[in-house]
Amino acid sequence: MVHLDRYTSDLYLDKPSDVQHYSVLYDHLQARALDPGSSRDFITDVTKTHIDAASRP
């Protein structure tokens, strides 16, 4: 089952071909995702960059 949370409604997909499609997409995303430590470092670096940019005149 695939649950898509949309702005005005939710959509549930249970057709095997739809579930397979989203399963493959999830696998691709998971393969490209950073590990937890790298994710934390990336978020910290981006936050610092935005804070530094916002503090410049």
PDBQT receptor file of N, H, CA, C and O in Angstrom, charges set to zero:
ATOM      1  N   MET A   1       0.850  -1.163   0.000  1.00  0.00    +0.000 N 
ATOM      2  CA  MET A   1       0.000   0.000   0.000  1.00  0.00    +0.000 C 
ATOM      3  C   MET A   1       0.904   1.236   0.000  1.00  0.00    +0.000 C 
ATOM      4  O   MET A   1       1.909   1.289   0.709  1.00  0.00    +0.000 OA
ATOM      5  N   VAL A   2       0.531   2.206  -0.794  1.00  0.00    +0.000 N 
ATOM      6  H   VAL A   2      -0.286   2.163  -1.370  1.00  0.00    +0.000 HD
ATOM      7  CA  VAL A   2       1.235   3.483  -0.859  1.00  0.00    +0.000 C 
ATOM      8  C   VAL A   2       0.262   4.554  -0.400  1.00  0.00    +0.000 C 
ATOM      9  O   VAL A   2      -0.879   4.608  -0.857  1.00  0.00    +0.000 OA
ATOM     10  N   HIS A   3       0.724   5.410   0.513  1.00  0.00    +0.000 N 
ATOM     11  H   HIS A   3       1.652   5.366   0.885  1.00  0.00    +0.000 HD
ATOM     12  CA  HIS A   3      -0.088   6.521   0.990  1.00  0.00    +0.000 C 
ATOM     13  C   HIS A   3       0.560   7.809   0.520  1.00  0.00    +0.000 C 
ATOM     14  O   HIS A   3       1.722   8.076   0.827  1.00  0.00    +0.000 OA
ATOM     15  N   LEU A   4      -0.190   8.606  -0.225  1.00  0.00    +0.000 N 
ATOM     16  H   LEU A   4      -1.133   8.389  -0.474  1.00  0.00    +0.000 HD
ATOM     17  CA  LEU A   4       0.292   9.900  -0.694  1.00  0.00    +0.000 C 
ATOM     18  C   LEU A   4      -0.493  10.980   0.044  1.00  0.00    +0.000 C 
ATOM     19  O   LEU A   4      -1.709  11.096  -0.108  1.00  0.00    +0.000 OA
ATOM     20  N   ASP A   5       0.210  11.754   0.831  1.00  0.00    +0.000 N 
ATOM     21  H   ASP A   5       1.198  11.660   0.954  1.00  0.00    +0.000 HD
ATOM     22  CA  ASP A   5      -0.401  12.829   1.602  1.00  0.00    +0.000 C 
ATOM     23  C   ASP A   5      -0.361  14.088   0.750  1.00  0.00    +0.000 C 
ATOM     24  O   ASP A   5       0.710  14.636   0.492  1.00  0.00    +0.000 OA
ATOM     25  N   ARG A   6      -1.514  14.539   0.318  1.00  0.00    +0.000 N 
ATOM     26  H   ARG A   6      -2.384  14.094   0.528  1.00  0.00    +0.000 HD
ATOM     27  CA  ARG A   6      -1.585  15.703  -0.568  1.00  0.00    +0.000 C 
ATOM     28  C   ARG A   6      -2.203  16.874   0.166  1.00  0.00    +0.000 C 
ATOM     29  O   ARG A   6      -2.743  16.720   1.262  1.00  0.00    +0.000 OA
ATOM     30  N   TYR A   7      -2.123  18.040  -0.441  1.00  0.00    +0.000 N 
ATOM     31  H   TYR A   7      -1.685  18.165  -1.331  1.00  0.00    +0.000 HD
ATOM     32  CA  TYR A   7      -2.565  19.269   0.215  1.00  0.00    +0.000 C 
ATOM     33  C   TYR A   7      -4.033  19.220   0.620  1.00  0.00    +0.000 C 
ATOM     34  O   TYR A   7      -4.374  19.599   1.741  1.00  0.00    +0.000 OA
ATOM     35  N   THR A   8      -4.889  18.770  -0.254  1.00  0.00    +0.000 N 
ATOM     36  H   THR A   8      -4.612  18.462  -1.164  1.00  0.00    +0.000 HD
ATOM     37  CA  THR A   8      -6.328  18.786   0.038  1.00  0.00    +0.000 C 
ATOM     38  C   THR A   8      -6.924  17.401   0.272  1.00  0.00    +0.000 C 
ATOM     39  O   THR A   8      -8.089  17.291   0.654  1.00  0.00    +0.000 OA
ATOM     40  N   SER A   9      -6.153  16.358   0.052  1.00  0.00    +0.000 N 
ATOM     41  H   SER A   9      -5.207  16.448  -0.259  1.00  0.00    +0.000 HD
ATOM     42  CA  SER A   9      -6.686  15.013   0.246  1.00  0.00    +0.000 C 
ATOM     43  C   SER A   9      -5.533  14.014   0.338  1.00  0.00    +0.000 C 
ATOM     44  O   SER A   9      -4.376  14.346   0.082  1.00  0.00    +0.000 OA
ATOM     45  N   ASP A  10      -5.877  12.806   0.703  1.00  0.00    +0.000 N 
ATOM     46  H   ASP A  10      -6.818  12.536   0.911  1.00  0.00    +0.000 HD
ATOM     47  CA  ASP A  10      -4.910  11.719   0.736  1.00  0.00    +0.000 C 
ATOM     48  C   ASP A  10      -5.268  10.726  -0.368  1.00  0.00    +0.000 C 
ATOM     49  O   ASP A  10      -6.419  10.623  -0.793  1.00  0.00    +0.000 OA
ATOM     50  N   LEU A  11      -4.257  10.009  -0.810  1.00  0.00    +0.000 N 
ATOM     51  H   LEU A  11      -3.322  10.093  -0.464  1.00  0.00    +0.000 HD
ATOM     52  CA  LEU A  11      -4.481   9.021  -1.851  1.00  0.00    +0.000 C 
ATOM     53  C   LEU A  11      -3.808   7.721  -1.427  1.00  0.00    +0.000 C 
ATOM     54  O   LEU A  11      -2.650   7.721  -1.012  1.00  0.00    +0.000 OA
ATOM     55  N   TYR A  12      -4.528   6.634  -1.532  1.00  0.00    +0.000 N 
ATOM     56  H   TYR A  12      -5.469   6.634  -1.870  1.00  0.00    +0.000 HD
ATOM     57  CA  TYR A  12      -3.997   5.308  -1.202  1.00  0.00    +0.000 C 
ATOM     58  C   TYR A  12      -3.957   4.486  -2.479  1.00  0.00    +0.000 C 
ATOM     59  O   TYR A  12      -4.954   4.360  -3.189  1.00  0.00    +0.000 OA
ATOM     60  N   LEU A  13      -2.791   3.933  -2.754  1.00  0.00    +0.000 N 
ATOM     61  H   LEU A  13      -1.980   4.035  -2.177  1.00  0.00    +0.000 HD
ATOM     62  CA  LEU A  13      -2.620   3.092  -3.932  1.00  0.00    +0.000 C 
ATOM     63  C   LEU A  13      -2.340   1.665  -3.470  1.00  0.00    +0.000 C 
ATOM     64  O   LEU A  13      -1.475   1.440  -2.624  1.00  0.00    +0.000 OA
ATOM     65  N   ASP A  14      -3.070   0.710  -4.023  1.00  0.00    +0.000 N 
ATOM     66  H   ASP A  14      -3.773   0.893  -4.710  1.00  0.00    +0.000 HD
ATOM     67  CA  ASP A  14      -2.825  -0.673  -3.639  1.00  0.00    +0.000 C 
ATOM     68  C   ASP A  14      -2.649  -1.603  -4.833  1.00  0.00    +0.000 C 
ATOM     69  O   ASP A  14      -2.456  -2.807  -4.665  1.00  0.00    +0.000 OA
ATOM     70  N   LYS A  15      -2.716  -1.048  -6.023  1.00  0.00    +0.000 N 
ATOM     71  H   LYS A  15      -2.872  -0.070  -6.159  1.00  0.00    +0.000 HD
ATOM     72  CA  LYS A  15      -2.490  -1.855  -7.217  1.00  0.00    +0.000 C 
ATOM     73  C   LYS A  15      -1.014  -2.278  -7.242  1.00  0.00    +0.000 C 
ATOM     74  O   LYS A  15      -0.130  -1.434  -7.095  1.00  0.00    +0.000 OA
ATOM     75  N   PRO A  16      -0.747  -3.563  -7.424  1.00  0.00    +0.000 N 
ATOM     76  CA  PRO A  16       0.643  -4.038  -7.362  1.00  0.00    +0.000 C 
ATOM     77  C   PRO A  16       1.628  -3.249  -8.234  1.00  0.00    +0.000 C 
ATOM     78  O   PRO A  16       2.757  -3.006  -7.808  1.00  0.00    +0.000 OA
ATOM     79  N   SER A  17       1.233  -2.856  -9.418  1.00  0.00    +0.000 N 
ATOM     80  H   SER A  17       0.316  -3.054  -9.764  1.00  0.00    +0.000 HD
ATOM     81  CA  SER A  17       2.159  -2.112 -10.283  1.00  0.00    +0.000 C 
ATOM     82  C   SER A  17       2.465  -0.727  -9.705  1.00  0.00    +0.000 C 
ATOM     83  O   SER A  17       3.590  -0.243  -9.832  1.00  0.00    +0.000 OA
ATOM     84  N   ASP A  18       1.485  -0.089  -9.076  1.00  0.00    +0.000 N 
ATOM     85  H   ASP A  18       0.572  -0.482  -8.972  1.00  0.00    +0.000 HD
ATOM     86  CA  ASP A  18       1.723   1.212  -8.436  1.00  0.00    +0.000 C 
ATOM     87  C   ASP A  18       2.650   1.056  -7.229  1.00  0.00    +0.000 C 
ATOM     88  O   ASP A  18       3.587   1.834  -7.046  1.00  0.00    +0.000 OA
ATOM     89  N   VAL A  19       2.375   0.041  -6.414  1.00  0.00    +0.000 N 
ATOM     90  H   VAL A  19       1.614  -0.591  -6.562  1.00  0.00    +0.000 HD
ATOM     91  CA  VAL A  19       3.200  -0.190  -5.225  1.00  0.00    +0.000 C 
ATOM     92  C   VAL A  19       4.635  -0.500  -5.648  1.00  0.00    +0.000 C 
ATOM     93  O   VAL A  19       5.576   0.001  -5.034  1.00  0.00    +0.000 OA
ATOM     94  N   GLN A  20       4.813  -1.304  -6.671  1.00  0.00    +0.000 N 
ATOM     95  H   GLN A  20       4.048  -1.711  -7.170  1.00  0.00    +0.000 HD
ATOM     96  CA  GLN A  20       6.148  -1.643  -7.168  1.00  0.00    +0.000 C 
ATOM     97  C   GLN A  20       6.869  -0.391  -7.648  1.00  0.00    +0.000 C 
ATOM     98  O   GLN A  20       8.052  -0.210  -7.358  1.00  0.00    +0.000 OA
ATOM     99  N   HIS A  21       6.180   0.467  -8.373  1.00  0.00    +0.000 N 
ATOM    100  H   HIS A  21       5.219   0.321  -8.609  1.00  0.00    +0.000 HD
ATOM    101  CA  HIS A  21       6.770   1.716  -8.876  1.00  0.00    +0.000 C 
ATOM    102  C   HIS A  21       7.306   2.555  -7.712  1.00  0.00    +0.000 C 
ATOM    103  O   HIS A  21       8.446   3.017  -7.761  1.00  0.00    +0.000 OA
ATOM    104  N   TYR A  22       6.511   2.752  -6.682  1.00  0.00    +0.000 N 
ATOM    105  H   TYR A  22       5.585   2.377  -6.642  1.00  0.00    +0.000 HD
ATOM    106  CA  TYR A  22       6.932   3.556  -5.539  1.00  0.00    +0.000 C 
ATOM    107  C   TYR A  22       8.008   2.850  -4.716  1.00  0.00    +0.000 C 
ATOM    108  O   TYR A  22       8.855   3.504  -4.108  1.00  0.00    +0.000 OA
ATOM    109  N   SER A  23       7.974   1.542  -4.697  1.00  0.00    +0.000 N 
ATOM    110  H   SER A  23       7.286   1.011  -5.191  1.00  0.00    +0.000 HD
ATOM    111  CA  SER A  23       9.006   0.781  -3.996  1.00  0.00    +0.000 C 
ATOM    112  C   SER A  23      10.368   0.988  -4.655  1.00  0.00    +0.000 C 
ATOM    113  O   SER A  23      11.376   1.164  -3.971  1.00  0.00    +0.000 OA
ATOM    114  N   VAL A  24      10.391   0.966  -5.968  1.00  0.00    +0.000 N 
ATOM    115  H   VAL A  24       9.573   0.823  -6.524  1.00  0.00    +0.000 HD
ATOM    116  CA  VAL A  24      11.638   1.208  -6.705  1.00  0.00    +0.000 C 
ATOM    117  C   VAL A  24      12.123   2.637  -6.466  1.00  0.00    +0.000 C 
ATOM    118  O   VAL A  24      13.316   2.856  -6.255  1.00  0.00    +0.000 OA
ATOM    119  N   LEU A  25      11.221   3.598  -6.497  1.00  0.00    +0.000 N 
ATOM    120  H   LEU A  25      10.252   3.420  -6.669  1.00  0.00    +0.000 HD
ATOM    121  CA  LEU A  25      11.604   4.990  -6.226  1.00  0.00    +0.000 C 
ATOM    122  C   LEU A  25      12.192   5.139  -4.828  1.00  0.00    +0.000 C 
ATOM    123  O   LEU A  25      13.196   5.825  -4.639  1.00  0.00    +0.000 OA
ATOM    124  N   TYR A  26      11.568   4.500  -3.859  1.00  0.00    +0.000 N 
ATOM    125  H   TYR A  26      10.752   3.943  -4.012  1.00  0.00    +0.000 HD
ATOM    126  CA  TYR A  26      12.063   4.560  -2.484  1.00  0.00    +0.000 C 
ATOM    127  C   TYR A  26      13.454   3.943  -2.379  1.00  0.00    +0.000 C 
ATOM    128  O   TYR A  26      14.330   4.487  -1.707  1.00  0.00    +0.000 OA
ATOM    129  N   ASP A  27      13.652   2.817  -3.037  1.00  0.00    +0.000 N 
ATOM    130  H   ASP A  27      12.940   2.375  -3.583  1.00  0.00    +0.000 HD
ATOM    131  CA  ASP A  27      14.963   2.166  -3.015  1.00  0.00    +0.000 C 
ATOM    132  C   ASP A  27      16.044   3.078  -3.592  1.00  0.00    +0.000 C 
ATOM    133  O   ASP A  27      17.154   3.144  -3.064  1.00  0.00    +0.000 OA
ATOM    134  N   HIS A  28      15.715   3.778  -4.676  1.00  0.00    +0.000 N 
ATOM    135  H   HIS A  28      14.814   3.724  -5.105  1.00  0.00    +0.000 HD
ATOM    136  CA  HIS A  28      16.678   4.709  -5.283  1.00  0.00    +0.000 C 
ATOM    137  C   HIS A  28      16.990   5.870  -4.341  1.00  0.00    +0.000 C 
ATOM    138  O   HIS A  28      18.149   6.257  -4.194  1.00  0.00    +0.000 OA
ATOM    139  N   LEU A  29      15.970   6.418  -3.711  1.00  0.00    +0.000 N 
ATOM    140  H   LEU A  29      15.028   6.103  -3.830  1.00  0.00    +0.000 HD
ATOM    141  CA  LEU A  29      16.190   7.511  -2.764  1.00  0.00    +0.000 C 
ATOM    142  C   LEU A  29      17.035   7.058  -1.578  1.00  0.00    +0.000 C 
ATOM    143  O   LEU A  29      17.949   7.761  -1.146  1.00  0.00    +0.000 OA
ATOM    144  N   GLN A  30      16.722   5.892  -1.067  1.00  0.00    +0.000 N 
ATOM    145  H   GLN A  30      15.980   5.321  -1.418  1.00  0.00    +0.000 HD
ATOM    146  CA  GLN A  30      17.453   5.371   0.076  1.00  0.00    +0.000 C 
ATOM    147  C   GLN A  30      18.919   5.121  -0.276  1.00  0.00    +0.000 C 
ATOM    148  O   GLN A  30      19.798   5.352   0.554  1.00  0.00    +0.000 OA
ATOM    149  N   ALA A  31      19.188   4.659  -1.475  1.00  0.00    +0.000 N 
ATOM    150  H   ALA A  31      18.474   4.471  -2.149  1.00  0.00    +0.000 HD
ATOM    151  CA  ALA A  31      20.562   4.396  -1.904  1.00  0.00    +0.000 C 
ATOM    152  C   ALA A  31      21.378   5.684  -2.012  1.00  0.00    +0.000 C 
ATOM    153  O   ALA A  31      22.593   5.667  -1.816  1.00  0.00    +0.000 OA
ATOM    154  N   ARG A  32      20.714   6.798  -2.324  1.00  0.00    +0.000 N 
ATOM    155  H   ARG A  32      19.727   6.811  -2.483  1.00  0.00    +0.000 HD
ATOM    156  CA  ARG A  32      21.419   8.065  -2.493  1.00  0.00    +0.000 C 
ATOM    157  C   ARG A  32      21.469   8.902  -1.222  1.00  0.00    +0.000 C 
ATOM    158  O   ARG A  32      22.177   9.908  -1.166  1.00  0.00    +0.000 OA
ATOM    159  N   ALA A  33      20.730   8.496  -0.214  1.00  0.00    +0.000 N 
ATOM    160  H   ALA A  33      20.156   7.679  -0.259  1.00  0.00    +0.000 HD
ATOM    161  CA  ALA A  33      20.648   9.276   1.026  1.00  0.00    +0.000 C 
ATOM    162  C   ALA A  33      21.971   9.238   1.784  1.00  0.00    +0.000 C 
ATOM    163  O   ALA A  33      22.718   8.262   1.720  1.00  0.00    +0.000 OA
ATOM    164  N   LEU A  34      22.237  10.308   2.491  1.00  0.00    +0.000 N 
ATOM    165  H   LEU A  34      21.630  11.102   2.543  1.00  0.00    +0.000 HD
ATOM    166  CA  LEU A  34      23.403  10.362   3.358  1.00  0.00    +0.000 C 
ATOM    167  C   LEU A  34      23.157   9.532   4.606  1.00  0.00    +0.000 C 
ATOM    168  O   LEU A  34      22.011   9.328   5.006  1.00  0.00    +0.000 OA
ATOM    169  N   ASP A  35      24.227   9.057   5.218  1.00  0.00    +0.000 N 
ATOM    170  H   ASP A  35      25.158   9.223   4.893  1.00  0.00    +0.000 HD
ATOM    171  CA  ASP A  35      24.083   8.360   6.490  1.00  0.00    +0.000 C 
ATOM    172  C   ASP A  35      23.731   9.404   7.560  1.00  0.00    +0.000 C 
ATOM    173  O   ASP A  35      23.895  10.600   7.319  1.00  0.00    +0.000 OA
ATOM    174  N   PRO A  36      23.253   8.975   8.734  1.00  0.00    +0.000 N 
ATOM    175  CA  PRO A  36      22.802   9.936   9.750  1.00  0.00    +0.000 C 
ATOM    176  C   PRO A  36      23.850  10.991  10.133  1.00  0.00    +0.000 C 
ATOM    177  O   PRO A  36      23.515  12.169  10.260  1.00  0.00    +0.000 OA
ATOM    178  N   GLY A  37      25.096  10.588  10.314  1.00  0.00    +0.000 N 
ATOM    179  H   GLY A  37      25.367   9.631  10.211  1.00  0.00    +0.000 HD
ATOM    180  CA  GLY A  37      26.133  11.552  10.685  1.00  0.00    +0.000 C 
ATOM    181  C   GLY A  37      26.389  12.570   9.588  1.00  0.00    +0.000 C 
ATOM    182  O   GLY A  37      26.536  13.760   9.867  1.00  0.00    +0.000 OA
ATOM    183  N   SER A  38      26.444  12.118   8.354  1.00  0.00    +0.000 N 
ATOM    184  H   SER A  38      26.325  11.152   8.127  1.00  0.00    +0.000 HD
ATOM    185  CA  SER A  38      26.651  13.030   7.223  1.00  0.00    +0.000 C 
ATOM    186  C   SER A  38      25.446  13.948   7.028  1.00  0.00    +0.000 C 
ATOM    187  O   SER A  38      25.601  15.115   6.667  1.00  0.00    +0.000 OA
ATOM    188  N   SER A  39      24.255  13.421   7.264  1.00  0.00    +0.000 N 
ATOM    189  H   SER A  39      24.130  12.473   7.557  1.00  0.00    +0.000 HD
ATOM    190  CA  SER A  39      23.046  14.259   7.178  1.00  0.00    +0.000 C 
ATOM    191  C   SER A  39      23.093  15.374   8.214  1.00  0.00    +0.000 C 
ATOM    192  O   SER A  39      22.805  16.530   7.902  1.00  0.00    +0.000 OA
ATOM    193  N   ARG A  40      23.456  15.027   9.443  1.00  0.00    +0.000 N 
ATOM    194  H   ARG A  40      23.689  14.088   9.696  1.00  0.00    +0.000 HD
ATOM    195  CA  ARG A  40      23.562  16.017  10.513  1.00  0.00    +0.000 C 
ATOM    196  C   ARG A  40      24.592  17.083  10.144  1.00  0.00    +0.000 C 
ATOM    197  O   ARG A  40      24.333  18.274  10.314  1.00  0.00    +0.000 OA
ATOM    198  N   ASP A  41      25.757  16.671   9.642  1.00  0.00    +0.000 N 
ATOM    199  H   ASP A  41      25.968  15.703   9.504  1.00  0.00    +0.000 HD
ATOM    200  CA  ASP A  41      26.801  17.620   9.254  1.00  0.00    +0.000 C 
ATOM    201  C   ASP A  41      26.330  18.527   8.123  1.00  0.00    +0.000 C 
ATOM    202  O   ASP A  41      26.589  19.731   8.140  1.00  0.00    +0.000 OA
ATOM    203  N   PHE A  42      25.638  17.952   7.137  1.00  0.00    +0.000 N 
ATOM    204  H   PHE A  42      25.427  16.975   7.123  1.00  0.00    +0.000 HD
ATOM    205  CA  PHE A  42      25.135  18.731   6.007  1.00  0.00    +0.000 C 
ATOM    206  C   PHE A  42      24.130  19.785   6.477  1.00  0.00    +0.000 C 
ATOM    207  O   PHE A  42      24.207  20.945   6.073  1.00  0.00    +0.000 OA
ATOM    208  N   ILE A  43      23.198  19.381   7.323  1.00  0.00    +0.000 N 
ATOM    209  H   ILE A  43      23.136  18.439   7.652  1.00  0.00    +0.000 HD
ATOM    210  CA  ILE A  43      22.186  20.317   7.830  1.00  0.00    +0.000 C 
ATOM    211  C   ILE A  43      22.852  21.413   8.652  1.00  0.00    +0.000 C 
ATOM    212  O   ILE A  43      22.476  22.580   8.545  1.00  0.00    +0.000 OA
ATOM    213  N   THR A  44      23.828  21.053   9.464  1.00  0.00    +0.000 N 
ATOM    214  H   THR A  44      24.133  20.105   9.551  1.00  0.00    +0.000 HD
ATOM    215  CA  THR A  44      24.545  22.042  10.270  1.00  0.00    +0.000 C 
ATOM    216  C   THR A  44      25.265  23.044   9.368  1.00  0.00    +0.000 C 
ATOM    217  O   THR A  44      25.195  24.250   9.604  1.00  0.00    +0.000 OA
ATOM    218  N   ASP A  45      25.950  22.555   8.345  1.00  0.00    +0.000 N 
ATOM    219  H   ASP A  45      26.006  21.575   8.153  1.00  0.00    +0.000 HD
ATOM    220  CA  ASP A  45      26.676  23.444   7.425  1.00  0.00    +0.000 C 
ATOM    221  C   ASP A  45      25.733  24.386   6.687  1.00  0.00    +0.000 C 
ATOM    222  O   ASP A  45      26.025  25.575   6.557  1.00  0.00    +0.000 OA
ATOM    223  N   VAL A  46      24.618  23.874   6.207  1.00  0.00    +0.000 N 
ATOM    224  H   VAL A  46      24.381  22.908   6.313  1.00  0.00    +0.000 HD
ATOM    225  CA  VAL A  46      23.652  24.712   5.490  1.00  0.00    +0.000 C 
ATOM    226  C   VAL A  46      23.064  25.762   6.431  1.00  0.00    +0.000 C 
ATOM    227  O   VAL A  46      22.897  26.919   6.044  1.00  0.00    +0.000 OA
ATOM    228  N   THR A  47      22.754  25.367   7.651  1.00  0.00    +0.000 N 
ATOM    229  H   THR A  47      22.890  24.427   7.965  1.00  0.00    +0.000 HD
ATOM    230  CA  THR A  47      22.212  26.312   8.628  1.00  0.00    +0.000 C 
ATOM    231  C   THR A  47      23.202  27.423   8.906  1.00  0.00    +0.000 C 
ATOM    232  O   THR A  47      22.827  28.595   8.926  1.00  0.00    +0.000 OA
ATOM    233  N   LYS A  48      24.469  27.072   9.124  1.00  0.00    +0.000 N 
ATOM    234  H   LYS A  48      24.773  26.119   9.108  1.00  0.00    +0.000 HD
ATOM    235  CA  LYS A  48      25.497  28.082   9.377  1.00  0.00    +0.000 C 
ATOM    236  C   LYS A  48      25.637  29.024   8.185  1.00  0.00    +0.000 C 
ATOM    237  O   LYS A  48      25.781  30.233   8.363  1.00  0.00    +0.000 OA
ATOM    238  N   THR A  49      25.597  28.481   6.987  1.00  0.00    +0.000 N 
ATOM    239  H   THR A  49      25.479  27.499   6.842  1.00  0.00    +0.000 HD
ATOM    240  CA  THR A  49      25.702  29.309   5.782  1.00  0.00    +0.000 C 
ATOM    241  C   THR A  49      24.573  30.324   5.711  1.00  0.00    +0.000 C 
ATOM    242  O   THR A  49      24.803  31.489   5.387  1.00  0.00    +0.000 OA
ATOM    243  N   HIS A  50      23.349  29.888   6.011  1.00  0.00    +0.000 N 
ATOM    244  H   HIS A  50      23.162  28.941   6.274  1.00  0.00    +0.000 HD
ATOM    245  CA  HIS A  50      22.197  30.790   5.958  1.00  0.00    +0.000 C 
ATOM    246  C   HIS A  50      22.260  31.827   7.086  1.00  0.00    +0.000 C 
ATOM    247  O   HIS A  50      21.904  32.986   6.877  1.00  0.00    +0.000 OA
ATOM    248  N   ILE A  51      22.700  31.427   8.249  1.00  0.00    +0.000 N 
ATOM    249  H   ILE A  51      22.989  30.484   8.419  1.00  0.00    +0.000 HD
ATOM    250  CA  ILE A  51      22.822  32.381   9.356  1.00  0.00    +0.000 C 
ATOM    251  C   ILE A  51      23.882  33.424   9.013  1.00  0.00    +0.000 C 
ATOM    252  O   ILE A  51      23.672  34.616   9.235  1.00  0.00    +0.000 OA
ATOM    253  N   ASP A  52      25.015  32.986   8.476  1.00  0.00    +0.000 N 
ATOM    254  H   ASP A  52      25.186  32.017   8.295  1.00  0.00    +0.000 HD
ATOM    255  CA  ASP A  52      26.066  33.921   8.089  1.00  0.00    +0.000 C 
ATOM    256  C   ASP A  52      25.570  34.879   7.002  1.00  0.00    +0.000 C 
ATOM    257  O   ASP A  52      25.844  36.078   7.068  1.00  0.00    +0.000 OA
ATOM    258  N   ALA A  53      24.860  34.376   6.025  1.00  0.00    +0.000 N 
ATOM    259  H   ALA A  53      24.638  33.402   5.971  1.00  0.00    +0.000 HD
ATOM    260  CA  ALA A  53      24.352  35.218   4.940  1.00  0.00    +0.000 C 
ATOM    261  C   ALA A  53      23.324  36.219   5.470  1.00  0.00    +0.000 C 
ATOM    262  O   ALA A  53      23.285  37.363   5.018  1.00  0.00    +0.000 OA
ATOM    263  N   ALA A  54      22.510  35.804   6.403  1.00  0.00    +0.000 N 
ATOM    264  H   ALA A  54      22.542  34.875   6.770  1.00  0.00    +0.000 HD
ATOM    265  CA  ALA A  54      21.465  36.689   6.949  1.00  0.00    +0.000 C 
ATOM    266  C   ALA A  54      22.065  37.767   7.838  1.00  0.00    +0.000 C 
ATOM    267  O   ALA A  54      21.464  38.829   7.998  1.00  0.00    +0.000 OA
ATOM    268  N   SER A  55      23.226  37.524   8.415  1.00  0.00    +0.000 N 
ATOM    269  H   SER A  55      23.714  36.661   8.284  1.00  0.00    +0.000 HD
ATOM    270  CA  SER A  55      23.818  38.507   9.326  1.00  0.00    +0.000 C 
ATOM    271  C   SER A  55      24.664  39.547   8.594  1.00  0.00    +0.000 C 
ATOM    272  O   SER A  55      25.109  40.518   9.205  1.00  0.00    +0.000 OA
ATOM    273  N   ARG A  56      24.888  39.359   7.313  1.00  0.00    +0.000 N 
ATOM    274  H   ARG A  56      24.527  38.569   6.816  1.00  0.00    +0.000 HD
ATOM    275  CA  ARG A  56      25.653  40.354   6.528  1.00  0.00    +0.000 C 
ATOM    276  C   ARG A  56      24.757  41.527   6.159  1.00  0.00    +0.000 C 
ATOM    277  O   ARG A  56      23.574  41.368   5.856  1.00  0.00    +0.000 OA
ATOM    278  N   PRO A  57      25.360  42.705   6.194  1.00  0.00    +0.000 N 
ATOM    279  CA  PRO A  57      24.558  43.907   5.822  1.00  0.00    +0.000 C 
ATOM    280  C   PRO A  57      24.191  43.956   4.367  1.00  0.00    +0.000 C 
ATOM    281  O   PRO A  57      23.529  44.897   3.929  1.00  0.00    +0.000 OA
TER     282      PRO A  57
